[in-house]
């Protein structure tokens, strides 16, 4: 964690940028089916946001087949010109299907590096 470039509080999904510049952001978000009838197929979407606005070109989809094969990891890689106090966040939701989806414990990674 480079505290000269950004801050992140425990129990928060926000990362605050502390210095202007170009940043490479790489994310991995693993999602799984936690509730469904065992055959319910679902689709999730994951997207990067800056200051609450979706970043164009960062939408990623995951396909979740059944409770047994319900895991999927979405990956996003982007380079963004950010300014001091910009807030980065990652969001996911179910866009199709009826299963209940959740992020996998320990299955989320966000790498922020200045380029």
VMD Tcl script that builds the backbone (N, CA, C; Angstrom):
set m [mol new atoms 345]
animate dup $m
set s [atomselect $m all]
$s set {name element resname resid chain x y z} {
  {N N UNK 1 A 0.853 -1.181 0.000}
  {CA C UNK 1 A 0.000 0.000 0.000}
  {C C UNK 1 A 0.891 1.234 0.000}
  {N N UNK 2 A 0.746 2.057 -1.032}
  {CA C UNK 2 A 1.551 3.276 -1.154}
  {C C UNK 2 A 0.743 4.462 -0.638}
  {N N UNK 3 A 0.917 4.807 0.626}
  {CA C UNK 3 A 0.121 5.859 1.255}
  {C C UNK 3 A 0.464 7.254 0.746}
  {N N UNK 4 A 1.497 7.388 -0.076}
  {CA C UNK 4 A 1.805 8.686 -0.686}
  {C C UNK 4 A 0.920 8.933 -1.910}
  {N N UNK 5 A 0.379 7.846 -2.490}
  {CA C UNK 5 A -0.433 7.968 -3.700}
  {C C UNK 5 A -1.930 7.860 -3.448}
  {N N UNK 6 A -2.334 7.089 -2.437}
  {CA C UNK 6 A -3.758 6.907 -2.178}
  {C C UNK 6 A -3.995 6.462 -0.740}
  {N N UNK 7 A -5.256 6.581 -0.306}
  {CA C UNK 7 A -5.657 6.088 1.004}
  {C C UNK 7 A -6.849 5.154 0.833}
  {N N UNK 8 A -6.978 4.237 1.773}
  {CA C UNK 8 A -8.095 3.307 1.790}
  {C C UNK 8 A -8.398 2.959 3.231}
  {N N UNK 9 A -9.620 3.224 3.663}
  {CA C UNK 9 A -10.008 2.929 5.038}
  {C C UNK 9 A -10.571 1.514 5.127}
  {N N UNK 10 A -10.344 0.878 6.261}
  {CA C UNK 10 A -10.916 -0.452 6.487}
  {C C UNK 10 A -12.431 -0.368 6.403}
  {N N UNK 11 A -13.050 -1.419 5.878}
  {CA C UNK 11 A -14.502 -1.505 5.736}
  {C C UNK 11 A -15.083 -0.467 4.781}
  {N N UNK 12 A -14.263 0.017 3.862}
  {CA C UNK 12 A -14.734 0.958 2.841}
  {C C UNK 12 A -14.363 0.418 1.464}
  {N N UNK 13 A -15.212 0.675 0.495}
  {CA C UNK 13 A -14.906 0.248 -0.870}
  {C C UNK 13 A -14.239 1.357 -1.672}
  {N N UNK 14 A -13.973 2.490 -1.038}
  {CA C UNK 14 A -13.404 3.647 -1.727}
  {C C UNK 14 A -11.896 3.745 -1.560}
  {N N UNK 15 A -11.238 4.132 -2.642}
  {CA C UNK 15 A -9.808 4.448 -2.624}
  {C C UNK 15 A -9.695 5.903 -3.055}
  {N N UNK 16 A -9.060 6.735 -2.248}
  {CA C UNK 16 A -8.910 8.154 -2.558}
  {C C UNK 16 A -7.498 8.432 -3.042}
  {N N UNK 17 A -7.408 9.045 -4.223}
  {CA C UNK 17 A -6.126 9.388 -4.838}
  {C C UNK 17 A -5.579 10.664 -4.178}
  {N N UNK 18 A -4.286 10.677 -3.852}
  {CA C UNK 18 A -3.681 11.815 -3.152}
  {C C UNK 18 A -2.804 12.686 -4.039}
  {N N UNK 19 A -2.600 12.274 -5.293}
  {CA C UNK 19 A -1.691 13.020 -6.154}
  {C C UNK 19 A -2.158 12.929 -7.607}
  {N N UNK 20 A -2.113 14.053 -8.321}
  {CA C UNK 20 A -2.474 14.071 -9.745}
  {C C UNK 20 A -1.537 13.170 -10.542}
  {N N UNK 21 A -2.078 12.556 -11.599}
  {CA C UNK 21 A -1.222 11.784 -12.490}
  {C C UNK 21 A -1.968 10.675 -13.200}
  {N N UNK 22 A -1.221 9.942 -14.009}
  {CA C UNK 22 A -1.746 8.787 -14.735}
  {C C UNK 22 A -1.556 7.557 -13.864}
  {N N UNK 23 A -2.621 6.763 -13.745}
  {CA C UNK 23 A -2.605 5.585 -12.899}
  {C C UNK 23 A -3.061 4.356 -13.682}
  {N N UNK 24 A -2.357 3.253 -13.481}
  {CA C UNK 24 A -2.797 1.968 -14.003}
  {C C UNK 24 A -3.595 1.305 -12.888}
  {N N UNK 25 A -4.811 0.888 -13.212}
  {CA C UNK 25 A -5.686 0.252 -12.240}
  {C C UNK 25 A -6.037 -1.133 -12.768}
  {N N UNK 26 A -5.733 -2.158 -11.982}
  {CA C UNK 26 A -6.052 -3.533 -12.339}
  {C C UNK 26 A -6.931 -4.095 -11.228}
  {N N UNK 27 A -8.081 -4.650 -11.607}
  {CA C UNK 27 A -8.980 -5.218 -10.613}
  {C C UNK 27 A -9.339 -6.658 -10.967}
  {N N UNK 28 A -9.538 -7.450 -9.941}
  {CA C UNK 28 A -10.094 -8.796 -10.072}
  {C C UNK 28 A -11.192 -8.906 -9.026}
  {N N UNK 29 A -12.383 -9.281 -9.450}
  {CA C UNK 29 A -13.488 -9.453 -8.518}
  {C C UNK 29 A -14.117 -10.818 -8.759}
  {N N UNK 30 A -14.025 -11.686 -7.754}
  {CA C UNK 30 A -14.611 -13.020 -7.840}
  {C C UNK 30 A -16.000 -12.994 -7.222}
  {N N UNK 31 A -16.962 -13.544 -7.969}
  {CA C UNK 31 A -18.363 -13.554 -7.559}
  {C C UNK 31 A -18.857 -14.995 -7.607}
  {N N UNK 32 A -19.762 -15.342 -6.691}
  {CA C UNK 32 A -20.312 -16.700 -6.666}
  {C C UNK 32 A -21.807 -16.674 -6.411}
  {N N UNK 33 A -22.480 -17.754 -6.832}
  {CA C UNK 33 A -23.887 -17.958 -6.499}
  {C C UNK 33 A -23.945 -18.468 -5.061}
  {N N UNK 34 A -24.745 -17.824 -4.214}
  {CA C UNK 34 A -24.898 -18.287 -2.835}
  {C C UNK 34 A -26.303 -18.786 -2.560}
  {N N UNK 35 A -27.244 -18.470 -3.425}
  {CA C UNK 35 A -28.607 -18.925 -3.235}
  {C C UNK 35 A -29.277 -19.053 -4.593}
  {N N UNK 36 A -29.869 -20.192 -4.828}
  {CA C UNK 36 A -30.558 -20.453 -6.084}
  {C C UNK 36 A -31.065 -21.873 -6.074}
  {N N UNK 37 A -31.764 -22.252 -7.119}
  {CA C UNK 37 A -32.358 -23.590 -7.150}
  {C C UNK 37 A -31.409 -24.666 -7.662}
  {N N UNK 38 A -30.148 -24.323 -7.870}
  {CA C UNK 38 A -29.166 -25.292 -8.349}
  {C C UNK 38 A -29.019 -25.312 -9.849}
  {N N UNK 39 A -29.997 -24.758 -10.555}
  {CA C UNK 39 A -29.910 -24.721 -12.015}
  {C C UNK 39 A -29.982 -23.300 -12.552}
  {N N UNK 40 A -30.165 -22.343 -11.657}
  {CA C UNK 40 A -30.341 -20.949 -12.077}
  {C C UNK 40 A -29.066 -20.333 -12.593}
  {N N UNK 41 A -29.071 -19.981 -13.843}
  {CA C UNK 41 A -27.916 -19.312 -14.440}
  {C C UNK 41 A -28.083 -17.811 -14.257}
  {N N UNK 42 A -26.982 -17.144 -13.957}
  {CA C UNK 42 A -27.021 -15.699 -13.751}
  {C C UNK 42 A -25.806 -15.050 -14.391}
  {N N UNK 43 A -25.947 -13.777 -14.681}
  {CA C UNK 43 A -24.865 -12.979 -15.250}
  {C C UNK 43 A -24.643 -11.788 -14.324}
  {N N UNK 44 A -23.371 -11.510 -14.023}
  {CA C UNK 44 A -23.034 -10.345 -13.211}
  {C C UNK 44 A -22.218 -9.368 -14.056}
  {N N UNK 45 A -22.258 -8.104 -13.638}
  {CA C UNK 45 A -21.399 -7.101 -14.275}
  {C C UNK 45 A -20.550 -6.450 -13.191}
  {N N UNK 46 A -19.341 -6.097 -13.579}
  {CA C UNK 46 A -18.409 -5.404 -12.693}
  {C C UNK 46 A -17.919 -4.177 -13.439}
  {N N UNK 47 A -17.829 -3.043 -12.746}
  {CA C UNK 47 A -17.357 -1.830 -13.409}
  {C C UNK 47 A -16.617 -0.943 -12.421}
  {N N UNK 48 A -15.625 -0.238 -12.946}
  {CA C UNK 48 A -14.848 0.718 -12.175}
  {C C UNK 48 A -15.554 2.070 -12.211}
  {N N UNK 49 A -15.561 2.756 -11.074}
  {CA C UNK 49 A -16.163 4.083 -10.962}
  {C C UNK 49 A -15.124 5.065 -10.434}
  {N N UNK 50 A -15.176 6.297 -10.909}
  {CA C UNK 50 A -14.365 7.382 -10.363}
  {C C UNK 50 A -15.329 8.506 -9.995}
  {N N UNK 51 A -15.312 8.880 -8.734}
  {CA C UNK 51 A -16.208 9.914 -8.208}
  {C C UNK 51 A -17.671 9.589 -8.485}
  {N N UNK 52 A -18.018 8.305 -8.383}
  {CA C UNK 52 A -19.396 7.880 -8.554}
  {C C UNK 52 A -19.873 7.749 -9.990}
  {N N UNK 53 A -18.983 7.965 -10.955}
  {CA C UNK 53 A -19.332 7.891 -12.373}
  {C C UNK 53 A -18.629 6.678 -12.992}
  {N N UNK 54 A -19.393 5.859 -13.719}
  {CA C UNK 54 A -18.817 4.686 -14.374}
  {C C UNK 54 A -17.752 5.112 -15.380}
  {N N UNK 55 A -16.612 4.406 -15.361}
  {CA C UNK 55 A -15.514 4.697 -16.278}
  {C C UNK 55 A -15.759 3.923 -17.580}
  {N N UNK 56 A -15.868 4.651 -18.684}
  {CA C UNK 56 A -16.089 4.041 -19.989}
  {C C UNK 56 A -14.992 3.031 -20.299}
  {N N UNK 57 A -15.406 1.877 -20.821}
  {CA C UNK 57 A -14.439 0.847 -21.215}
  {C C UNK 57 A -14.030 -0.096 -20.105}
  {N N UNK 58 A -14.674 -0.002 -18.928}
  {CA C UNK 58 A -14.284 -0.875 -17.812}
  {C C UNK 58 A -15.385 -1.853 -17.406}
  {N N UNK 59 A -16.387 -2.033 -18.236}
  {CA C UNK 59 A -17.473 -2.957 -17.921}
  {C C UNK 59 A -17.045 -4.386 -18.244}
  {N N UNK 60 A -17.201 -5.273 -17.271}
  {CA C UNK 60 A -16.815 -6.675 -17.423}
  {C C UNK 60 A -17.970 -7.553 -16.943}
  {N N UNK 61 A -18.192 -8.673 -17.642}
  {CA C UNK 61 A -19.297 -9.571 -17.294}
  {C C UNK 61 A -18.789 -10.919 -16.816}
  {N N UNK 62 A -19.574 -11.552 -15.943}
  {CA C UNK 62 A -19.284 -12.902 -15.486}
  {C C UNK 62 A -20.517 -13.768 -15.647}
  {N N UNK 63 A -20.314 -15.030 -16.017}
  {CA C UNK 63 A -21.409 -15.983 -16.195}
  {C C UNK 63 A -21.342 -17.018 -15.086}
  {N N UNK 64 A -22.452 -17.200 -14.395}
  {CA C UNK 64 A -22.525 -18.104 -13.252}
  {C C UNK 64 A -23.543 -19.185 -13.582}
  {N N UNK 65 A -23.070 -20.410 -13.749}
  {CA C UNK 65 A -23.907 -21.486 -14.292}
  {C C UNK 65 A -24.833 -22.133 -13.260}
  {N N UNK 66 A -24.291 -22.652 -12.186}
  {CA C UNK 66 A -25.086 -23.330 -11.150}
  {C C UNK 66 A -24.440 -23.092 -9.795}
  {N N UNK 67 A -25.084 -23.586 -8.738}
  {CA C UNK 67 A -24.475 -23.476 -7.402}
  {C C UNK 67 A -23.125 -24.170 -7.349}
  {N N UNK 68 A -22.978 -25.280 -8.077}
  {CA C UNK 68 A -21.724 -26.036 -8.086}
  {C C UNK 68 A -20.673 -25.353 -8.952}
  {N N UNK 69 A -21.101 -24.736 -10.042}
  {CA C UNK 69 A -20.186 -24.050 -10.963}
  {C C UNK 69 A -20.504 -22.565 -11.008}
  {N N UNK 70 A -20.703 -21.981 -9.846}
  {CA C UNK 70 A -21.184 -20.605 -9.769}
  {C C UNK 70 A -20.139 -19.534 -9.616}
  {N N UNK 71 A -18.860 -19.905 -9.643}
  {CA C UNK 71 A -17.794 -18.912 -9.459}
  {C C UNK 71 A -17.370 -18.306 -10.793}
  {N N UNK 72 A -17.018 -17.018 -10.761}
  {CA C UNK 72 A -16.456 -16.357 -11.930}
  {C C UNK 72 A -15.659 -15.158 -11.452}
  {N N UNK 73 A -14.573 -14.865 -12.138}
  {CA C UNK 73 A -13.754 -13.701 -11.799}
  {C C UNK 73 A -13.715 -12.745 -12.978}
  {N N UNK 74 A -14.105 -11.507 -12.729}
  {CA C UNK 74 A -14.042 -10.461 -13.743}
  {C C UNK 74 A -12.770 -9.655 -13.530}
  {N N UNK 75 A -12.087 -9.357 -14.620}
  {CA C UNK 75 A -10.844 -8.591 -14.561}
  {C C UNK 75 A -10.987 -7.315 -15.376}
  {N N UNK 76 A -10.499 -6.224 -14.821}
  {CA C UNK 76 A -10.505 -4.932 -15.505}
  {C C UNK 76 A -9.095 -4.362 -15.424}
  {N N UNK 77 A -8.588 -3.870 -16.545}
  {CA C UNK 77 A -7.306 -3.165 -16.581}
  {C C UNK 77 A -7.516 -1.862 -17.346}
  {N N UNK 78 A -7.106 -0.756 -16.760}
  {CA C UNK 78 A -7.283 0.542 -17.402}
  {C C UNK 78 A -6.189 1.505 -16.944}
  {N N UNK 79 A -5.944 2.511 -17.745}
  {CA C UNK 79 A -5.048 3.604 -17.363}
  {C C UNK 79 A -5.887 4.875 -17.374}
  {N N UNK 80 A -5.870 5.586 -16.243}
  {CA C UNK 80 A -6.713 6.767 -16.080}
  {C C UNK 80 A -5.890 7.958 -15.600}
  {N N UNK 81 A -6.237 9.141 -16.095}
  {CA C UNK 81 A -5.636 10.387 -15.629}
  {C C UNK 81 A -6.482 10.877 -14.460}
  {N N UNK 82 A -5.948 10.755 -13.236}
  {CA C UNK 82 A -6.699 11.086 -12.034}
  {C C UNK 82 A -6.135 12.330 -11.370}
  {N N UNK 83 A -6.984 12.979 -10.596}
  {CA C UNK 83 A -6.557 14.172 -9.876}
  {C C UNK 83 A -6.705 13.951 -8.370}
  {N N UNK 84 A -6.040 14.792 -7.609}
  {CA C UNK 84 A -6.074 14.707 -6.158}
  {C C UNK 84 A -7.518 14.674 -5.660}
  {N N UNK 85 A -7.793 13.756 -4.741}
  {CA C UNK 85 A -9.086 13.542 -4.100}
  {C C UNK 85 A -10.114 12.830 -4.978}
  {N N UNK 86 A -9.713 12.347 -6.176}
  {CA C UNK 86 A -10.604 11.473 -6.929}
  {C C UNK 86 A -10.822 10.200 -6.110}
  {N N UNK 87 A -12.033 9.662 -6.166}
  {CA C UNK 87 A -12.375 8.460 -5.412}
  {C C UNK 87 A -12.659 7.319 -6.393}
  {N N UNK 88 A -11.901 6.228 -6.244}
  {CA C UNK 88 A -12.034 5.041 -7.086}
  {C C UNK 88 A -12.862 4.008 -6.327}
  {N N UNK 89 A -13.798 3.367 -7.029}
  {CA C UNK 89 A -14.539 2.262 -6.420}
  {C C UNK 89 A -14.862 1.224 -7.492}
  {N N UNK 90 A -15.158 0.026 -7.040}
  {CA C UNK 90 A -15.483 -1.090 -7.915}
  {C C UNK 90 A -16.854 -1.604 -7.500}
  {N N UNK 91 A -17.752 -1.787 -8.468}
  {CA C UNK 91 A -19.109 -2.235 -8.149}
  {C C UNK 91 A -19.501 -3.418 -9.015}
  {N N UNK 92 A -20.329 -4.280 -8.444}
  {CA C UNK 92 A -20.872 -5.388 -9.241}
  {C C UNK 92 A -22.348 -5.548 -8.926}
  {N N UNK 93 A -23.083 -6.124 -9.876}
  {CA C UNK 93 A -24.474 -6.477 -9.644}
  {C C UNK 93 A -24.900 -7.594 -10.584}
  {N N UNK 94 A -26.031 -8.186 -10.286}
  {CA C UNK 94 A -26.602 -9.210 -11.161}
  {C C UNK 94 A -27.393 -8.498 -12.242}
  {N N UNK 95 A -27.108 -8.823 -13.501}
  {CA C UNK 95 A -27.812 -8.184 -14.614}
  {C C UNK 95 A -28.799 -9.127 -15.288}
  {N N UNK 96 A -28.704 -10.428 -14.990}
  {CA C UNK 96 A -29.630 -11.389 -15.565}
  {C C UNK 96 A -29.664 -12.628 -14.679}
  {N N UNK 97 A -30.797 -13.311 -14.656}
  {CA C UNK 97 A -30.938 -14.524 -13.870}
  {C C UNK 97 A -31.615 -14.265 -12.547}
  {N N UNK 98 A -31.779 -15.340 -11.769}
  {CA C UNK 98 A -32.528 -15.239 -10.514}
  {C C UNK 98 A -31.721 -15.624 -9.280}
  {N N UNK 99 A -30.505 -16.090 -9.446}
  {CA C UNK 99 A -29.682 -16.513 -8.305}
  {C C UNK 99 A -29.193 -15.310 -7.510}
  {N N UNK 100 A -28.944 -15.540 -6.232}
  {CA C UNK 100 A -28.336 -14.516 -5.386}
  {C C UNK 100 A -26.820 -14.618 -5.529}
  {N N UNK 101 A -26.183 -13.510 -5.856}
  {CA C UNK 101 A -24.735 -13.471 -6.055}
  {C C UNK 101 A -24.080 -12.647 -4.962}
  {N N UNK 102 A -22.838 -13.007 -4.621}
  {CA C UNK 102 A -22.065 -12.234 -3.659}
  {C C UNK 102 A -20.595 -12.297 -4.046}
  {N N UNK 103 A -19.823 -11.315 -3.580}
  {CA C UNK 103 A -18.379 -11.371 -3.822}
  {C C UNK 103 A -17.772 -12.441 -2.916}
  {N N UNK 104 A -16.751 -13.108 -3.427}
  {CA C UNK 104 A -16.084 -14.183 -2.690}
  {C C UNK 104 A -15.135 -13.562 -1.669}
  {N N UNK 105 A -15.205 -14.032 -0.440}
  {CA C UNK 105 A -14.315 -13.535 0.599}
  {C C UNK 105 A -12.858 -13.742 0.179}
  {N N UNK 106 A -12.082 -12.683 0.195}
  {CA C UNK 106 A -10.682 -12.755 -0.212}
  {C C UNK 106 A -10.493 -12.826 -1.711}
  {N N UNK 107 A -11.565 -12.646 -2.478}
  {CA C UNK 107 A -11.502 -12.789 -3.929}
  {C C UNK 107 A -11.477 -11.484 -4.693}
  {N N UNK 108 A -11.197 -10.394 -4.002}
  {CA C UNK 108 A -11.136 -9.091 -4.667}
  {C C UNK 108 A -9.733 -8.526 -4.535}
  {N N UNK 109 A -9.232 -8.031 -5.665}
  {CA C UNK 109 A -7.892 -7.418 -5.679}
  {C C UNK 109 A -7.975 -6.152 -6.515}
  {N N UNK 110 A -7.433 -5.074 -5.987}
  {CA C UNK 110 A -7.329 -3.826 -6.744}
  {C C UNK 110 A -5.888 -3.343 -6.628}
  {N N UNK 111 A -5.246 -3.204 -7.772}
  {CA C UNK 111 A -3.867 -2.718 -7.829}
  {C C UNK 111 A -3.900 -1.330 -8.458}
  {N N UNK 112 A -3.388 -0.347 -7.744}
  {CA C UNK 112 A -3.320 1.032 -8.232}
  {C C UNK 112 A -1.846 1.425 -8.257}
  {N N UNK 113 A -1.348 1.746 -9.436}
  {CA C UNK 113 A 0.059 2.163 -9.529}
  {C C UNK 113 A 0.175 3.359 -10.464}
  {N N UNK 114 A 1.081 4.248 -10.131}
  {CA C UNK 114 A 1.302 5.443 -10.944}
  {C C UNK 114 A 2.206 5.078 -12.112}
  {N N UNK 115 A 1.842 5.544 -13.310}
  {CA C UNK 115 A 2.653 5.250 -14.489}
  {C C UNK 115 A 3.257 6.505 -15.068}
}
mol reanalyze $m
mol bondsrecalc $m
mol representation Tube
mol addrep $m
